[in-house]
Amino acid sequence: MPGTYGSALGVLLYLGFRTLLSGIQTPVLYLTLITLAVIALTIWIVAFALHHFNTEDPQVIVLDEVAGQLLTLLGIPFMTDGAMPLWPAVGSGFLLFRLLDTLKPYPIWKMGYWPGAWGVVADDLGAGLAGMILLAAGIRWFF
């Protein structure tokens, strides 16, 4: 269940950043830079936090889900151009990421075996990237 909460936080961050950036030129560029900064910050924080746990991927660390969810939703502005409502795309992105993060199909599950913080974060980023691709395909197919 903690992963779902982390993903929900990722959705809220995405919607907040998207709203804040809506009035400026090239908001997608800034949204991309923010997502990359969150990913880098997540790897740094997880690397620090792992020293305080006895397991390789503690469930209480949910920043990796936040970063993965942001990555999935990052594709929405590139695909929608305002032609479709935002909520179905965000809801679909949330469900896609949770499904991929839970099932961890190959090669995503393999990324979780990388050492240290990279392993904790990489499988969520893999799920996020796969979610972005599937979400983009779904948006192109249905809208």
N, C-alpha and C positions, 0 to 999 in steps of 0.2 A: 503493500500500500504506500510506502514512502515514495516510491518512484512515481506514482500517480500524482502525489502532491507536488513533487518537483516539476513534473510536466505541466501541471496546472499553473505553477508559478512562471514557467517559461511562456505559457500562453499570455498570462497577464503582463509580463514584461514586454512581449512582442506587441501586444495591443497598446500598451503605454508608450513605448518608443515610436510606434507607427503614428499614434495620435500627436505626440510632441513634434515629430518631424514632418507632419503633413503640410505645414505652411511654408516649408523651405524648398529651394531648388534641389534637385537630385536627392530626394529622401532615401531612395533605394541604396545609394552609395553609402550614406551615413548609417543606414540600418545594417548593411553588410559589415562596415567597420566596427559597429557596436557588437555585432554577433561574434566577429573575430576576436575582439577584445574580451568578451565574456568567455570564450573558449580558452584563450591564453590565461586569463585570470583563474579559471576553473582548474586548469592543469597545475598552476602554481599553488593554489590553495589546497588541492587534493594531495599534492606531493608533501606539503607541510603537515597536513592532517593525518596522513597515513602513519606517521611516526608515533601517533598516540593511540593506535588501534592494534589489536592482535590478529585481525583478519585482513586479507588482501583487498577485499571490496566491501567495506562496511555499508550496511543498508541505511545507516543514518546520514551518509553523505549523499545528498540529492542534487548537488550542483551539476553533476554530470548529466542528469536528466534535463535540467534547465537548459544547458548548452545544446544538448541533442534536440530538444523541442524547438529552440530558437532556430537551429539549422534547418529543421523540417519546414518551419513557417517562413523562412527567408525567401523561398521560391515564390510565394504568393504574389508579391508586387510585380514580379517579372512575368507572370502568367495572366493576371486578371485585368489589368488596365482599366479597372473600374466598371467593367462590363457585367460582372456578376457580384452578388452580395458577398460581403466579407465573411459573415458568420458560417455559411456552409463550408467554405474553404478552411477556415480556422478549425472548425469542429472536425472536419475530415482529417486535417493534419494532426490534430491531437490524437484521434483514434488510430491513425496509421502509425504514428510514432510509438504509441503505447503497445500496439500489436507487435511491431518489429522489435521493440526493446524487450518485450516479454518472451517472444518466440526465439529471438536471436538466430535467424537462419544463417547458413553458411554464406559468406565468410565472417559475418558479424560476430558470431560466438567465438571464433578463433582470435579475434582482436582483443577479447577480454583476458587472454593469457599473456599479453605483453606485460613486461615487468613494471611495477610501481604505478605511478599516477597515470602513465600512458595507457596501461591496461584497464584501469578503472574508467577512464574517460573515452578511450578509443571505441569500445563497443557501442556506447551511446552516440558518439559522432557517426559511426557507421550506420546505426539505425536512423539517425537524423538525415544523413545523406540519402539513404535508400528511401526514406519517407518523403524527402523533397522531390526526388525523381518520380516516385509513384504519384504523389500529389499533383505534380506538374502534368503527368500523363493523364490523370483523371480529369483535371481542369480542361485540358485540350480536348479530351474525348467527349466530355459531357457538356461543355459550355462553348 
